[in-house]
Amino acid sequence: MLHHAHERIFLVQTSGLHAARTAIPNYHQHQEVNMTLHEEFNFEELPAGTKQTYRMTVNFPEAPDLVDLVTMISGDRSQRESVQSEIDSVFQEGTLSVPVLAVCGSRPGKTLVTTAGIHGDEYEGMEAIHRTFEALDPSSMSGTFVAVPVVTLPAYWMACRVNPLDGRNMARVFPGSTDGCASERLAARLLDRVMRHASLYIDLHSAGRGSHWVTMCGFCDHGSQAETARSAARCFGAPVIWEHPHDPEATGRTLNATCDLEIPSIYTEAFGGGHARAEDIDCYTRGLANLLRFLEIAELPAAGLPEPYEPVEVRGMGNTDRGLNASTSGLAWLLIKPGDRIRAGQKIGYLRDLEGRIIEEILSPQDAFVIGVRATPRVFAGDNLAILS
């Protein structure tokens, strides 16, 4: 998710720091693809007609002490060795190696760049990227597909939203800084090495563990990129399209950075709740295939739209840091679900204290379309309850 006020932060001690009718192919057939991390990703030097996994390295001047991180991930001592080995394979001596998947067509053309795992508990985009990478054949492509399936590896290891190295939300630090905190350094490196090369950029999010959302594709109507972004969002084929006017207070997102570079940019959200629904993975996989068709890069079997395709189209600010929040702590029981339409003043939930007293009725502040709702009843004052548009 691009969002949420009042993050629950776990810091690691450091030394300084609806569905389309198109059939989905079998993505589990063995393919001869070299998945070893090889040389540093360099877009300008990608050989034509190749399909390869690269690495994007990010250096931290003071290497984090990952003992606490390993302990939190493994839980019991029997797992610690395997967890440590997994982390050591991509994080050594202060250098994090992030996998980058690239398929460079045999003919020139446009470039689709996609990322997932900006937040570590959002999995739908990861699988959609892997399926798309598996399906692509560079010999039949005109252009390039570049994907980072898991951007924030430490958050992925912890299955959490924020980066445990510094407690920062990666979706609030772009364009980053080469001499900033860990998250800012990662953002700056990703923007420079990968994102800025896009003809079209899509950031694959979902609701993560804490919420349930409609499956949607969003874009900002601001600037020279707006018309292409609008067309791409509709082409993606999600059940809901969310259009956002420019909001100067919504900063630090991936799309802020790419839109500033006048790169047409879109993003997705899905149901989430700590797991990935098959229909959402299929939607994302179709969507990537549709975008490859849109850019005339490749034609994949997964491409296609429902017939008829009649998405729900809504418009709203999209700044989920300013959603409907709890006024006090307790157990929040919501009477709405993603995709509902509600009226101003409608009772949409209630709040109990721990002794069972209803201490507040939750009323809708506006006529709205429900984009997302909280997944867990336990709330503290300021926690997000619902996202309305």
N, C-alpha and C positions, 0 to 999 in steps of 0.2 A: 504494500500500500504506500502511496506517496506521502503519508500523513501522520496523524494522532498527536494531540496535546498530552502532556503529562506522561512521558515515556517512563517505563520501569527500567532502570539502568543497573546493569551489573558490570562493574569495572574490574579489569584484571590489573593487579599490581604490576607496574613496569619499573624499569630502572631509571626512567626519566620521563618519563612520559605520563437459439435457441439453437438448435444445432442444425447444420446444413445437411442435405441429403446425400452429399458426395461421400462415397465410401472412403474410409480411412485405411490406407495400406498397412501391411504388416511391417512394422518398424523393427522387429526383433530378429530379422534374418541376419546371419553373419555377413559382414562386409570386410574386405581387406582395407581397413583404414588405420593408418599409423597414429595411435593415440598417445605416443610418448611425447612429453614436453621437449621440444627441440629449441631452436634458436629464438632469440628475442623477436617479438612481432614488429615488423617494419612494413607498413602498408605500401610504401613506395617501391619496395623491393620484392613484392609478392610475384612469384613466377606464374605466368599464364598457364592455364590448364592443370592446376594443382589443387589438391584437397589435403589440408594439413592442420595439425594442432601446433600452436606456438605457445609462447609464454610472454606475459607482460610483467616485468619486474618492477617492484616498488621498494625503494630503500628507505629505511628508518634509521636516523643517525644514532639513536640509542636503542639497541635491540631489546624488545620487550622480554621480560621473564615470564615464560608461559606455564610455569608450574601450576599456578592457580587455575589457569584456563583448562589445562589437562585434567586436573582434579575435578572441576565442575562438570566437564563433559563426561568423564568416565564413570563417576559415581563411586564404583567400587574398585579396589586395587587391581583386580584381575583384568580389567580392561585398559589399564593405563598404558601398558606397553604398546598395544595396538593403536591407541589414540595418539600417543607420542610419535609413533612411526608415521602415521598418516599426516600429522602436522609437519613433521620434519621433512617430508617429501616435497613440500612447497614453501616452507618457511625456515630459513637457515641464516644465522648470523645477521639478523636484521633485514633480510631481503625476502619479500613475499613474491612468489611466482604465481600469477593468476592465469589460468588457461584461456587462450583465445583460439577460437575455431575459425578457419578461413577457407573458403572455396573460391578460387579465382578462375573465372571462365576462360575458355580458349579464345574467346573474342572479347573485345573491349565493350564496355557499357557502364551502366550506373552501379552504385554501391548501396546495398541495404545493410545497415548496421543495427544490431539488436543487442540489448543487455537484459539479463535477469539476475536475481539474487542481489539486487541493491540492498534489500532486506533479507536476512538469512532464513526467514520462516515462510518464504513465498516460493513454492516449488513448481507451479504450473508452467511458467516460462522456461524453466530449466529443461524439462522433458520436451517441450515443444521445440526448443533450439536443437536438442540432441536428435530428435526425429528428423528435423529439417536438414541438418548436417548429413545424417545418414542417407537421406533420399537424393541429395544433390549429386549431379555428375558434371564435373567441370567441362567435359568435352561438348556438352549441349547447352552451355551457358554463355550469355553475353553480359559480362559484368561480374560483380563480386558480392559475396555474402560473408559478412564478418560478424561474429557473435561472441559475447562473453557470457557463458551460461551461469556463472556464479561470481559476481563481482566482489562482494564482501565476505571473503572466505572465513574470517574469524566469527562473524555473525552466523554464517551457515553452520559452522562446527557447533555452535551453541544453540542452534535452532531458535534464534531470537532476532528481534527487529534491529536493535542498535549494534554498533561495532563495539565489542567488549574490550578492545584495546584502549578506547578513549571515551566510551559512553556516548558517542555522537551518532546522530541519525544521518546516514549517508545521503538521504534525499533532502538534506538541508545544508549541505556544505559546498555544493558546486558554485562556481567553477573550481573550487579548491585552491590549494596553495602548495608550491613546491617546498616551502620551508615551514609548513604548518603542522598540525597534529596528524596522527596516522590517517584518519578519514580524509582530511583535506589533501594530504599527499596522494592517496589513492585516487581521489576524484580528479585532481590535476593531471595525474598520469593517464587515467582512462580517457579524459577529454582530449589530451594531446596525442596520444598514441592511437586511439581507436575512434572515438565519437566524431571528431571533427572531419573525418574523411567521408562521412555519410552523404549520399544523395537524398536519403530518407532515413530517419532514425526512429526506432520504436523501443520504448522501455517497458518490459513485461513485468508488471506487478500483480499482486492479488491482495486479498484482505488479511493475509497472515493468520496468526493464531488468535488474535484478539477480536476479530470482527467477521461479519458475513456481509458480502456486497453482491449487487447485481453484477453479472458478467458484462463488461462494457469496454468501449474504446473512447478515449478522450483526446481533446486537442484544444489549443489556444487559438482564438481567432485574431490574434495580434500580429501585425507585421507582414512582411512580404511572403512569409512561408505559409500564411493562413489558408489560402485557397487549395494548395497542394495537400496540406495537412487535412483539410476537410474532406477532400476526395479520397485520401488514403484511409481515413478513419471509416468512411462508409464502405470502402473496398474491403477492409479487414473482415467485416461480416459479423461483428458482435451483436447481441440482442439489443443493447443500449448504446447510444452515442451521446456523449456528454460534451457539450461545447462550452468553453470558458472565455469570458471577456478578459482582457488584460487586468491583472491585479498586482500593483506594485508592491504589495505586502507579502505576496507569495514568492519567496526567494529561496535559492539554494537547491532547487530541483534540477534534475538532469535536463528537463525541457527548457528551463531558464537558460542554461548554458548553450544548448544547441539552437534555440530560437534567437539568441543574441548573435549567433553566427549565421543566421538566416537559413538554417537547415530545416526543411519541413519535418515536423516532429509530432509523434503521437505516443500515447501510452495506453496500457490496459489495466483493468482490475477484474477480479473474479471472486467467487464465493468464499474461498479461504477457510478459516476456522481451524487451521493447523493441519489440514490434509488437502490433497489435490483431487478434485472430482474428475472422472474420466471425460465427462462432457466438456469441462473447461479446458483440459489438455487438448482435446480434439479441436475445440474452437480456436485456441491459440495456434495449433499446428496448421489448420486451414487458413487462418489469418496470415501467417507468415508466407504460406504458399500463394495466397492472393496478392500479397505485397510484391513478391518476386515476379508475379505476372504483371502487376501494375507498373513496375519499373522495367518490364521487358527483359528481365535477367534470365528467368527460367520458367518452365512450365512443369509443375508437379501434379501428380494424381490427386493430391489432397485439395487442390484449389477448387473453389466453387462457393456459391451462396445459396441459402434457402430459396425456394420458389413458392410463393413470392417472398422477397426479402423486405420486410416492413419493420425496421428497428424502431424502438421507442427513442425519440430524440428529445433531449432536455438541455436546458441552458442554465448555467449557474456559475458562481465564482470558483467552486472547486477547491477552495482553501480549507482543507479539513482541520487545520489548526483552529478554525473558528466554527466548529460544529456545535450541535446541541450537547451540552455538558451537564454532568451531575452537579447539583448545588451542594450536596452533602454526602457523607459516606453511608453505606448500607448495602442492601440487596436490591438491585434494579431489575424489575420484571417488565419487559417491553411487550406490547400488544400489537406490534407491527412487524412487518418483514420486508426485506429488500424487494423493491418493485411496487409496493403499495402506493396509492395516492391518498393523501390525507388532507384534512381541512384545518384552517387556523382555529385554535381552541379545542381541537379534538383531543380526548384523552388517549394517549399513546403508550401509557405505562404507569407504574407506581413504584415507590421506593419504600422498603421496610427497614426498620432498624433490627438489631440482632435479637430483640425481645419479641419481634413479630408485629410491632405496631406499624401501621401505614403512616409514614411521616410526610409523604409528599405524593400528590398526583402529578404525573408528567404530562403536560399539555403541549401540543404542537404550536410553535410560535408563528406559523404561516401555512398557507396552502402550499403543498409540496409533493414532490415525487421522492420516495425513500430510496436513496442510493445504497445506504448501508446501515447496519445496526450492530451494537455491541454483542459479542458472543458469550461473554462471561458475566453473570449477575453481580459479582462482587465489584463495588465501585468505591472510590474515594472522591472527595470533592474535586471537581475539575476534570474527571475522567470523561471521555467522550461516550455518549449514549447512542447517537444516531447522526448520520450525514444526510442532509436534506437538500433538494435542489428545486 
